[in-house]
Amino acid sequence: MNIDKELDTRGLNCPLPILKAKKALTEMGSGQLLKVVSTDAGSTRDFQAFAKQTGNELIEQQTVGADFIHVLKRR
């Protein structure tokens, strides 16, 4: 997977990871991939809802240790 941009939102709680992802996506081109690393346990559910609402595609979600990793594809 070729990630175009990565955001480290560790230590930030909802809604900050979503807001930072939203801002980053507006600066990206269609089809580009954004990887967001978060420590907020609620971010898994939040990014699922965010993708549904915005039309951006949620490609992957995984948990690695204390990190929740989300990969979004810009619509």
Backbone as CSV, one residue per row, in Angstrom:
resi,resn,N_x,N_y,N_z,CA_x,CA_y,CA_z,C_x,C_y,C_z
1,MET,0.848,-1.181,0.000,0.000,0.000,0.000,0.893,1.243,0.000
2,ASN,0.614,2.151,-0.893,1.421,3.353,-1.040,0.732,4.534,-0.340
3,ILE,1.175,4.856,0.864,0.573,5.940,1.648,1.112,7.274,1.158
4,ASP,0.210,8.216,0.868,0.619,9.531,0.376,0.896,10.514,1.508
5,LYS,0.181,10.346,2.630,0.355,11.258,3.763,0.040,10.504,5.046
6,GLU,0.790,10.803,6.107,0.560,10.143,7.389,0.378,11.189,8.478
7,LEU,-0.628,10.953,9.324,-0.915,11.839,10.461,-0.709,11.077,11.757
8,ASP,0.018,11.676,12.677,0.187,11.091,14.003,-0.701,11.877,14.968
9,THR,-1.804,11.263,15.388,-2.729,11.936,16.311,-2.720,11.253,17.673
10,ARG,-1.620,10.568,17.989,-1.508,9.897,19.293,-1.648,10.920,20.415
11,GLY,-2.418,10.543,21.438,-2.611,11.427,22.589,-3.772,12.396,22.435
12,LEU,-4.330,12.485,21.231,-5.464,13.382,20.992,-6.768,12.590,21.097
13,ASN,-7.770,13.200,21.697,-9.073,12.544,21.821,-10.063,13.146,20.845
14,CYS,-11.141,12.418,20.618,-12.225,12.839,19.739,-12.644,14.260,20.100
15,PRO,-12.871,15.125,19.164,-12.918,14.922,17.711,-11.626,15.298,16.985
16,LEU,-10.536,15.548,17.715,-9.317,16.050,17.071,-8.738,15.142,15.978
17,PRO,-8.651,13.817,16.161,-8.137,13.000,15.046,-8.968,13.142,13.768
18,ILE,-10.280,13.218,13.917,-11.168,13.383,12.753,-10.961,14.755,12.110
19,LEU,-10.887,15.794,12.926,-10.707,17.145,12.389,-9.388,17.277,11.643
20,LYS,-8.329,16.711,12.188,-7.029,16.763,11.524,-7.046,15.952,10.221
21,ALA,-7.732,14.816,10.237,-7.850,14.002,9.023,-8.640,14.745,7.952
22,LYS,-9.718,15.395,8.367,-10.551,16.153,7.427,-9.737,17.248,6.750
23,LYS,-8.942,17.965,7.541,-8.101,19.039,6.999,-7.063,18.469,6.033
24,ALA,-6.432,17.370,6.428,-5.411,16.749,5.576,-6.009,16.275,4.251
25,LEU,-7.194,15.689,4.308,-7.835,15.176,3.089,-8.161,16.299,2.103
26,THR,-8.508,17.481,2.613,-8.824,18.590,1.705,-7.596,19.047,0.929
27,GLU,-6.402,18.760,1.468,-5.157,19.166,0.806,-4.621,18.075,-0.124
28,MET,-5.344,16.954,-0.215,-4.885,15.819,-1.017,-5.702,15.677,-2.290
29,GLY,-5.126,14.967,-3.247,-5.817,14.726,-4.500,-6.694,13.485,-4.438
30,SER,-7.630,13.393,-5.351,-8.533,12.256,-5.415,-7.750,10.955,-5.602
31,GLY,-8.099,9.939,-4.798,-7.453,8.642,-4.897,-6.222,8.487,-4.020
32,GLN,-5.757,9.581,-3.417,-4.586,9.485,-2.548,-4.964,8.867,-1.203
33,LEU,-3.977,8.252,-0.544,-4.212,7.554,0.717,-3.657,8.328,1.903
34,LEU,-4.468,8.407,2.944,-4.093,9.060,4.202,-4.089,8.010,5.305
35,LYS,-2.983,7.923,6.035,-2.869,7.015,7.171,-2.924,7.854,8.442
36,VAL,-3.833,7.485,9.353,-3.973,8.195,10.625,-3.675,7.210,11.752
37,VAL,-2.740,7.597,12.625,-2.401,6.771,13.794,-2.944,7.475,15.022
38,SER,-3.760,6.771,15.803,-4.436,7.345,16.954,-4.315,6.427,18.161
39,THR,-4.450,7.004,19.347,-4.502,6.190,20.564,-5.893,6.239,21.182
40,ASP,-6.816,6.935,20.529,-8.195,7.057,21.008,-8.981,5.807,20.618
41,ALA,-9.404,5.040,21.620,-10.137,3.792,21.358,-11.417,4.024,20.566
42,GLY,-12.036,5.184,20.699,-13.261,5.494,19.974,-13.017,5.855,18.520
43,SER,-11.757,5.997,18.134,-11.458,6.437,16.771,-11.876,5.416,15.720
44,THR,-11.909,4.142,16.073,-12.329,3.119,15.106,-13.750,3.389,14.645
45,ARG,-14.629,3.580,15.588,-16.034,3.878,15.280,-16.158,5.252,14.609
46,ASP,-15.398,6.218,15.104,-15.459,7.579,14.564,-15.056,7.623,13.090
47,PHE,-13.983,6.914,12.729,-13.534,6.944,11.335,-14.485,6.189,10.412
48,GLN,-15.162,5.165,10.931,-16.174,4.476,10.125,-17.311,5.435,9.788
49,ALA,-17.779,6.180,10.788,-18.862,7.150,10.575,-18.399,8.292,9.667
50,PHE,-17.174,8.760,9.880,-16.618,9.853,9.081,-16.567,9.465,7.601
51,ALA,-16.108,8.251,7.317,-16.015,7.796,5.924,-17.391,7.733,5.277
52,LYS,-18.363,7.226,6.032,-19.728,7.122,5.516,-20.304,8.506,5.207
53,GLN,-20.068,9.453,6.096,-20.632,10.803,5.948,-19.970,11.606,4.835
54,THR,-18.664,11.399,4.633,-17.933,12.249,3.688,-17.751,11.628,2.309
55,GLY,-17.981,10.313,2.193,-17.789,9.663,0.903,-16.357,9.227,0.647
56,ASN,-15.458,9.498,1.601,-14.095,8.987,1.489,-14.125,7.505,1.865
57,GLU,-13.264,6.718,1.245,-13.288,5.270,1.463,-12.344,4.873,2.594
58,LEU,-12.871,4.110,3.547,-12.056,3.575,4.628,-11.461,2.260,4.132
59,ILE,-10.184,2.281,3.794,-9.512,1.138,3.186,-9.160,0.077,4.222
60,GLU,-8.664,0.523,5.378,-8.164,-0.426,6.364,-8.212,0.169,7.760
61,GLN,-8.469,-0.687,8.747,-8.362,-0.316,10.158,-7.676,-1.467,10.872
62,GLN,-6.721,-1.140,11.718,-6.075,-2.188,12.501,-5.579,-1.621,13.820
63,THR,-5.389,-2.517,14.771,-4.868,-2.146,16.079,-3.490,-2.776,16.219
64,VAL,-2.504,-1.942,16.528,-1.140,-2.413,16.729,-0.688,-1.894,18.088
65,GLY,-0.663,-2.780,19.065,-0.337,-2.353,20.427,-1.410,-1.389,20.923
66,ALA,-0.989,-0.198,21.322,-1.925,0.827,21.811,-2.402,1.740,20.690
67,ASP,-1.919,1.507,19.473,-2.248,2.379,18.338,-3.396,1.817,17.503
68,PHE,-4.254,2.720,17.081,-5.337,2.402,16.152,-4.965,3.061,14.825
69,ILE,-4.865,2.254,13.779,-4.413,2.755,12.490,-5.569,2.725,11.492
70,HIS,-5.758,3.854,10.830,-6.849,4.015,9.866,-6.249,4.491,8.548
71,VAL,-6.664,3.865,7.451,-6.227,4.295,6.132,-7.457,4.698,5.333
72,LEU,-7.452,5.956,4.894,-8.573,6.512,4.132,-8.131,6.834,2.713
73,LYS,-9.023,6.614,1.768,-8.766,6.981,0.374,-9.620,8.195,0.041
74,ARG,-8.949,9.249,-0.403,-9.636,10.510,-0.746,-10.571,10.280,-1.917
75,ARG,-11.806,10.772,-1.781,-12.781,10.592,-2.869,-12.475,11.514,-4.025
